[in-house]
Amino acid sequence: MGLLEVEDIHTFYGNIEALKGISVEVNEGEVVTLIGANGAGKSTTLRSISGLTPPREGEIRFDGERIDQLPAQEVVRRGISQSPEGRHCFQRMTVRENLELGAYLRRDSHVQEDLDRVYELFPRLQERERQKAGTMSGGEQQMLAMGRALMAQPRLLMLDEPSMGLAPILVERIYETVAEINRQGTTILLVEQNANYALEVSTRAYVLETGTVALSDTSGALRDNPDVQRAYLGT
């Protein structure tokens, strides 16, 4: 049984069917990635899992229990947190305040330990601790969005387009950190248009096309697949 099981979900925006029967599985300890063009349904899949846009049909199970009818804050409480596309930091709040907000549902005594862990993963955030998020660079805000999601102490961390709009050197740094977060024991579901980086860091991958799963395989096999190379890897 997978940690996360998404089974034949259909998700709509109004009358428009954005997901047409997506099934995805993520096992404990894995990095799994969803790749595909704009509009393929990658972000909608994450929104469906996190309870922001619940599916009308199908089931989503986390650790064996259904979560597809739960409100978003309850999904976070169960152990899933998301770093959203476009970062969405609280611009007028400081770095530390943003990070503390990530832990707002927690009632345990280890928040400071996790804050230290985030600062270890992203030393730049510690340097900028008292700075307002809105005055930081795009790369720093991406680090902050990821750090804030980690403060919820998730068993599953969902990352939506972490490389979007970043310079190549920063993208490398972000992906080194993604690998380190996984090494420390957090399972990761990654949505990414930059398929080269996504396939490098992940164990398995799903290729989404217009709301359906077109292909799924190990990341290595997909990296060697001529159709995937042509469509997504620029080779």
Secondary structure, 3 states (H helix, E strand, C coil): CCCEEEEEEEEEECCEEEEEEEEEEECCCCEEEEECCCCCCHHHHHHHHCCCCCCCEEEEEECCEECCCCCHHHHHHHCEEEECCCCCCCCCCEHHHHHHHHCCCCCCCCHHHHHHHHHHHCHHHHHCCCCEHHHCCHHHHHHHHHHHHHCCCCCEEEEECCCCCCCHHHHHHHHHHHHHHHHCCCEEEEEECCHHHHHHHCCEEEEEECCEEEEEEEHHHHHCCHHHHHHHCCC
